[in-house]
């Protein structure tokens, strides 16, 4: 099947795409709800339910050297929901830098944070911690931390279980490690080796962890070109690469920094590289799919190399998002609800 690629770039000059973007002024205050801001930009994450309600994490500097993490809820019209926590927000017992949030089908929230190791908090729809999860709503501590560049920490839902990955807090080589929690918040000792599966990477590099359509686990080790494939229970799939480990190279050169990666509907691995801004595809058995190769330089005739930030699939096409030139990040963060016209 042939797949087309659509590129969406965030350009400094918006009219390059002929778009007109306008705020929905009925949302919050003149179309914007401002999030309390500090320098910890990767503490902000947002989810939305089918009713349009928005949950988001953020950090606030309460005094010099002390920062608290929070979860807030907005109604569909953009104002804080007073039925959630205390006037629309809940303080998290977690360190900054690491807050992530997901919403479950039953309306409960899962929040990832750091408190003496990585932990998952499960929250009821009203903002109270779920006493049936872990201890008073907080999972067991998992010895996982961020890498040197404050990346490589994440949690992924694997059916009814929770996959966590990051840098091992206790491994002398500070290798990246993947762990799994049971539904009740305890460490799943049936996963990997007593609950843990180590990957090739160490603290000085980023790791991407993905799930394929059979809940197998794919781990990318950034800048060393290694891809590992584990089964759903954390054991190497020996038919992939060399006993589950693939040293990836293109035209004899080891793949460098990986920009982003995804698993498509055919279980193929699609990823971009920061070095030459190509997009490649790997078959489920670890071989390079030579029928597919896309270079943004040559295909679009760009003068400056774009940064690929995301790849998604829909209706048999790949959609690539990124930026195509210089751009400015404002120091004031907010949630916007906009109408976009093409």
Backbone torsions as a table, in degrees:
resi	resn	phi	psi	omega
1	UNK	NA	132.0	178.5
2	UNK	-84.1	134.1	177.4
3	UNK	-115.1	134.0	174.4
4	UNK	-89.5	155.8	176.4
5	UNK	-117.0	133.5	175.9
6	UNK	-116.7	131.7	-176.0
7	UNK	-109.6	127.3	174.3
8	UNK	-117.0	114.4	-178.7
9	UNK	-111.3	142.7	175.4
10	UNK	-92.3	103.8	-175.1
11	UNK	-102.8	153.9	177.0
12	UNK	-63.8	-35.0	179.1
13	UNK	-101.7	105.0	-173.4
14	UNK	-64.4	-31.0	-175.1
15	UNK	-70.6	-4.4	177.8
16	UNK	-60.2	-26.0	178.6
17	UNK	-106.7	3.1	179.0
18	UNK	67.3	28.8	-178.5
19	UNK	-91.4	152.5	169.0
20	UNK	-124.2	118.7	-178.9
21	UNK	-112.5	127.1	177.8
22	UNK	-129.9	145.7	178.1
23	UNK	-73.1	152.7	169.0
24	UNK	-89.4	99.3	-172.4
25	UNK	-71.4	-6.2	175.0
26	UNK	-82.8	-7.0	-177.9
27	UNK	-94.6	126.3	177.2
28	UNK	52.6	-128.5	-179.9
29	UNK	-108.5	104.8	-179.0
30	UNK	55.2	37.1	174.8
31	UNK	89.5	7.8	-175.3
32	UNK	-145.2	133.4	168.4
33	UNK	-109.6	118.1	-175.4
34	UNK	-83.7	129.8	178.0
35	UNK	-91.1	134.6	173.1
36	UNK	-54.6	134.3	-168.3
37	UNK	-120.6	142.7	162.7
38	UNK	-141.9	-167.7	-171.9
39	UNK	-77.2	-4.7	-175.2
40	UNK	-91.9	82.2	-170.0
41	UNK	-70.2	-30.7	-176.0
42	UNK	-87.4	19.9	171.8
43	UNK	-93.5	-3.3	-175.5
44	UNK	-98.2	123.9	175.0
45	UNK	-147.2	151.5	-171.8
46	UNK	-137.0	143.1	170.4
47	UNK	-133.4	155.9	-179.2
48	UNK	-134.4	140.2	177.7
49	UNK	-92.8	179.0	-175.0
50	UNK	-68.6	-16.6	178.1
51	UNK	-88.4	-1.4	-179.7
52	UNK	89.8	2.7	177.2
53	UNK	-73.8	142.5	-172.9
54	UNK	-118.0	131.1	173.7
55	UNK	-115.5	136.9	180.0
56	UNK	-148.8	151.8	177.6
57	UNK	-104.2	154.3	177.2
58	UNK	-166.7	168.2	178.0
59	UNK	-122.0	151.6	179.0
60	UNK	-132.5	130.4	173.5
61	UNK	-78.1	109.4	-177.4
62	UNK	-90.3	-22.6	175.2
63	UNK	-165.5	166.4	-178.9
64	UNK	-55.0	121.1	178.3
65	UNK	82.7	-0.8	-179.3
66	UNK	-123.4	121.9	-179.3
67	UNK	-130.5	134.5	177.9
68	UNK	-110.0	146.8	174.4
69	UNK	-98.6	147.5	-177.3
70	UNK	-137.5	157.9	166.1
71	UNK	-121.7	131.4	176.5
72	UNK	-123.7	160.9	178.5
73	UNK	-129.1	132.9	174.6
74	UNK	-109.2	144.5	171.0
75	UNK	-72.7	168.2	-179.8
76	UNK	-57.8	-23.0	178.9
77	UNK	-93.0	7.9	168.5
78	UNK	92.2	12.9	177.5
79	UNK	-108.4	154.8	-179.9
80	UNK	-60.8	136.2	-178.8
81	UNK	-85.9	111.3	-175.9
82	UNK	-68.1	-13.8	179.0
83	UNK	-83.0	-4.7	-178.1
84	UNK	-103.7	116.8	178.6
85	UNK	59.0	-134.5	178.0
86	UNK	-108.1	102.7	-179.8
87	UNK	57.0	37.2	173.2
88	UNK	96.7	2.7	179.7
89	UNK	-145.1	154.7	179.9
90	UNK	-129.7	130.1	176.6
91	UNK	-80.9	134.8	179.8
92	UNK	-94.4	142.5	173.8
93	UNK	-84.2	58.5	-175.2
94	UNK	-141.3	156.3	176.8
95	UNK	-74.5	152.9	176.5
96	UNK	-68.4	-179.8	178.6
97	UNK	83.5	-21.2	-164.7
98	UNK	-121.8	5.7	-173.3
99	UNK	-70.5	128.6	174.1
100	UNK	-139.5	152.5	-173.4
101	UNK	-139.1	141.9	172.8
102	UNK	-138.2	151.0	178.3
103	UNK	-110.8	131.6	179.8
104	UNK	-87.5	165.0	-177.4
105	UNK	-63.0	-27.6	-179.7
106	UNK	-85.3	5.3	177.6
107	UNK	93.0	-8.7	177.7
108	UNK	-74.9	158.9	-179.5
109	UNK	-113.7	141.6	170.9
110	UNK	-111.8	128.4	179.5
111	UNK	-123.7	131.5	179.5
112	UNK	-99.6	132.6	178.0
113	UNK	-154.5	180.0	-179.3
114	UNK	-117.2	125.2	174.0
115	UNK	-154.7	97.8	-174.5
116	UNK	55.4	47.7	-173.3
117	UNK	109.9	170.6	179.4
118	UNK	-72.7	141.9	177.5
119	UNK	-140.0	154.7	171.4
120	UNK	-112.0	133.4	174.4
121	UNK	-108.7	135.6	174.4
122	UNK	-111.4	127.9	-171.9
123	UNK	-120.4	138.8	175.1
124	UNK	-74.2	166.9	-176.2
125	UNK	-62.9	-20.1	179.9
126	UNK	-91.5	1.5	177.9
127	UNK	97.8	-5.1	177.3
128	UNK	-82.2	143.9	175.6
129	UNK	-67.0	141.5	-175.5
130	UNK	-79.9	110.8	-176.1
131	UNK	-68.2	-13.1	179.1
132	UNK	-84.7	-2.0	-178.0
133	UNK	-111.3	124.4	178.7
134	UNK	55.8	-134.5	176.0
135	UNK	-111.0	108.4	-178.8
136	UNK	55.5	38.4	176.3
137	UNK	91.5	1.2	-176.5
138	UNK	-121.4	131.1	-177.3
139	UNK	-70.5	170.7	169.3
140	UNK	-59.9	153.7	177.4
141	UNK	-74.8	130.8	176.8
142	UNK	-107.2	128.1	-176.0
143	UNK	-73.2	69.8	-177.3
144	UNK	-131.8	137.9	-179.8
145	UNK	-135.6	179.8	177.4
146	UNK	-78.8	166.2	175.3
147	UNK	-87.7	-173.4	-175.1
148	UNK	-61.3	-29.4	-176.5
149	UNK	-100.8	16.0	179.7
150	UNK	60.6	34.8	174.9
151	UNK	-117.6	-162.6	170.7
152	UNK	55.5	42.7	169.9
153	UNK	-135.5	132.6	-174.2
154	UNK	-169.7	158.3	167.4
155	UNK	-129.4	144.1	-174.4
156	UNK	-130.5	139.1	176.9
157	UNK	-84.3	124.8	177.1
158	UNK	-117.0	90.8	-171.2
159	UNK	57.9	-117.7	-178.2
160	UNK	-99.2	9.9	179.5
161	UNK	-113.3	170.0	-172.4
162	UNK	-123.2	120.3	175.9
163	UNK	-92.9	131.7	177.1
164	UNK	-124.1	139.0	174.6
165	UNK	-140.7	154.7	179.9
166	UNK	174.7	-157.9	178.7
167	UNK	-95.4	133.2	179.6
168	UNK	-62.9	133.9	-179.7
169	UNK	-78.0	-20.3	-172.6
170	UNK	-118.6	-12.0	179.3
171	UNK	-68.3	128.4	-177.0
172	UNK	-61.3	-26.8	178.4
173	UNK	-90.7	0.5	-179.8
174	UNK	50.1	48.6	178.5
175	UNK	-75.8	158.8	172.7
176	UNK	-73.3	146.8	-175.0
177	UNK	-140.5	145.6	175.6
178	UNK	-115.0	134.1	179.5
179	UNK	-130.4	168.3	179.5
180	UNK	-139.1	139.7	176.4
181	UNK	-107.7	145.4	170.6
182	UNK	-73.7	171.2	-179.4
183	UNK	-59.5	-29.2	-177.8
184	UNK	-87.3	2.4	176.9
185	UNK	95.2	-0.7	178.1
186	UNK	-87.3	157.3	177.7
187	UNK	-69.3	131.3	-179.3
188	UNK	-84.4	101.3	-175.8
189	UNK	-73.5	-8.0	176.6
190	UNK	-81.6	-6.9	-177.5
191	UNK	-91.7	132.1	177.4
192	UNK	55.3	-132.0	177.3
193	UNK	-105.2	95.9	179.3
194	UNK	59.3	35.3	174.9
195	UNK	106.0	-3.9	-174.3
196	UNK	-136.4	144.0	174.8
197	UNK	-132.6	118.4	-178.5
198	UNK	-86.5	145.4	177.3
199	UNK	-110.5	179.4	-173.2
200	UNK	-74.2	-22.8	-170.3
201	UNK	-81.4	161.4	176.1
202	UNK	-124.0	-167.8	-169.5
203	UNK	-63.0	-27.2	-175.7
204	UNK	-90.5	48.7	176.9
205	UNK	-176.1	158.4	-177.5
206	UNK	-94.1	148.6	176.8
207	UNK	-124.7	130.7	171.1
208	UNK	-99.0	135.5	176.1
209	UNK	-124.1	128.0	-177.1
210	UNK	-129.9	158.8	172.3
211	UNK	-113.3	135.8	175.4
212	UNK	-88.6	-171.5	-172.9
213	UNK	-73.7	-9.4	174.8
214	UNK	-107.8	14.5	-179.4
215	UNK	68.5	14.6	169.4
216	UNK	-69.1	158.4	-173.0
217	UNK	-111.1	127.7	176.8
218	UNK	-114.1	128.1	-179.1
219	UNK	-119.3	123.6	173.6
220	UNK	-97.4	130.0	172.8
221	UNK	-103.1	110.1	-173.7
222	UNK	-63.3	143.3	175.2
223	UNK	62.1	4.8	170.9
224	UNK	-121.2	1.0	171.8
225	UNK	66.6	31.8	179.9
226	UNK	-109.9	129.7	174.8
227	UNK	-118.9	131.1	179.0
228	UNK	-119.2	145.3	179.6
229	UNK	-127.5	122.8	178.8
230	UNK	-114.9	153.1	174.3
231	UNK	-74.0	179.7	-173.5
232	UNK	-63.3	-18.0	-179.7
233	UNK	-104.6	13.9	171.7
234	UNK	86.3	20.7	178.9
235	UNK	-111.8	143.0	-176.7
236	UNK	-57.9	137.9	172.5
237	UNK	-90.4	104.0	-169.1
238	UNK	-67.2	-20.3	180.0
239	UNK	-77.3	-7.5	-179.8
240	UNK	-98.9	120.0	179.4
241	UNK	59.8	-134.8	178.6
242	UNK	-105.5	94.3	-178.7
243	UNK	56.3	41.1	175.6
244	UNK	95.4	-2.4	-178.6
245	UNK	-121.4	126.5	-179.9
246	UNK	-115.7	118.1	171.6
247	UNK	-87.3	104.9	-169.9
248	UNK	-85.3	130.2	175.2
249	UNK	-141.5	147.7	178.0
250	UNK	-122.3	124.2	-179.3
251	UNK	53.3	38.1	176.0
252	UNK	84.3	-2.7	-179.0
253	UNK	-110.6	135.4	178.3
254	UNK	-66.9	136.5	177.9
255	UNK	-62.3	133.6	179.0
256	UNK	-91.0	-132.3	-177.0
257	UNK	-63.5	132.7	176.2
258	UNK	-93.0	126.8	-179.9
259	UNK	-77.1	-53.3	177.8
260	UNK	-159.3	164.8	-176.9
261	UNK	-151.3	153.8	176.7
262	UNK	-153.7	162.4	174.4
263	UNK	-106.8	125.2	-177.7
264	UNK	-87.6	-177.8	-174.8
265	UNK	-67.8	-16.6	177.0
266	UNK	-98.3	15.3	179.3
267	UNK	67.2	20.1	176.1
268	UNK	-91.2	147.3	-179.0
269	UNK	-92.2	121.3	178.9
270	UNK	-114.1	127.6	-177.4
271	UNK	-147.9	158.6	177.3
272	UNK	-114.0	158.9	177.1
273	UNK	-119.4	139.2	179.4
274	UNK	-75.6	-25.5	-175.7
275	UNK	-66.7	-46.6	-178.1
276	UNK	-124.9	4.8	173.9
277	UNK	60.0	33.3	172.3
278	UNK	-88.8	160.8	170.2
279	UNK	-118.5	127.7	-177.7
280	UNK	-120.9	163.9	178.5
281	UNK	-137.1	136.2	-178.1
282	UNK	-118.4	135.8	178.3
283	UNK	-69.5	161.4	-178.1
284	UNK	-58.8	-24.4	179.9
285	UNK	-87.9	0.4	176.7
286	UNK	99.8	-2.7	178.4
287	UNK	-84.6	149.6	178.8
288	UNK	-70.9	133.2	177.3
289	UNK	-83.1	96.6	-175.8
290	UNK	-73.5	-7.1	176.9
291	UNK	-80.8	-4.4	-174.3
292	UNK	-133.5	128.2	173.3
293	UNK	-163.8	132.7	-176.6
294	UNK	-138.4	122.7	179.2
295	UNK	-115.1	121.9	-175.8
296	UNK	-69.5	-31.7	178.2
297	UNK	-59.3	-57.2	-173.0
298	UNK	-74.4	-35.6	-175.4
299	UNK	-72.2	-34.9	-176.4
300	UNK	-107.3	-9.7	-179.5
301	UNK	63.5	37.3	-177.9
302	UNK	-77.9	143.1	177.0
303	UNK	-77.9	-36.6	178.6
304	UNK	-115.7	139.3	-177.2
305	UNK	-68.5	128.7	179.0
306	UNK	-75.6	159.9	172.6
307	UNK	-103.5	118.3	-178.8
308	UNK	-85.0	120.3	-176.0
309	UNK	-104.9	-21.7	-178.4
310	UNK	-160.3	149.9	172.0
311	UNK	-131.4	127.5	178.4
312	UNK	-132.5	159.4	-179.0
313	UNK	-121.4	137.8	175.0
314	UNK	-156.8	131.0	175.3
315	UNK	53.1	42.0	176.1
316	UNK	79.0	11.3	179.1
317	UNK	-125.6	154.1	171.4
318	UNK	-100.2	137.2	175.7
319	UNK	-115.2	123.6	-176.7
320	UNK	-110.0	127.0	178.3
321	UNK	-114.0	146.9	178.6
322	UNK	176.9	-161.0	177.1
323	UNK	-124.3	148.3	-175.7
324	UNK	-111.9	17.2	-179.5
325	UNK	173.7	-161.0	-179.1
326	UNK	-69.0	144.1	175.6
327	UNK	-148.4	162.4	-175.8
328	UNK	-117.9	134.9	175.4
329	UNK	-103.7	122.8	-178.9
330	UNK	-77.2	142.9	178.5
331	UNK	-74.0	-9.5	178.8
332	UNK	-103.5	116.3	-177.3
333	UNK	-91.9	150.0	177.4
334	UNK	-160.1	165.8	174.0
335	UNK	-104.1	125.9	-177.7
336	UNK	-116.4	146.2	170.5
337	UNK	-120.4	113.8	-171.7
338	UNK	-125.5	159.5	169.7
339	UNK	-106.6	131.9	-177.0
340	UNK	-116.7	130.8	179.8
341	UNK	-115.8	138.0	178.2
342	UNK	-115.7	NA	NA
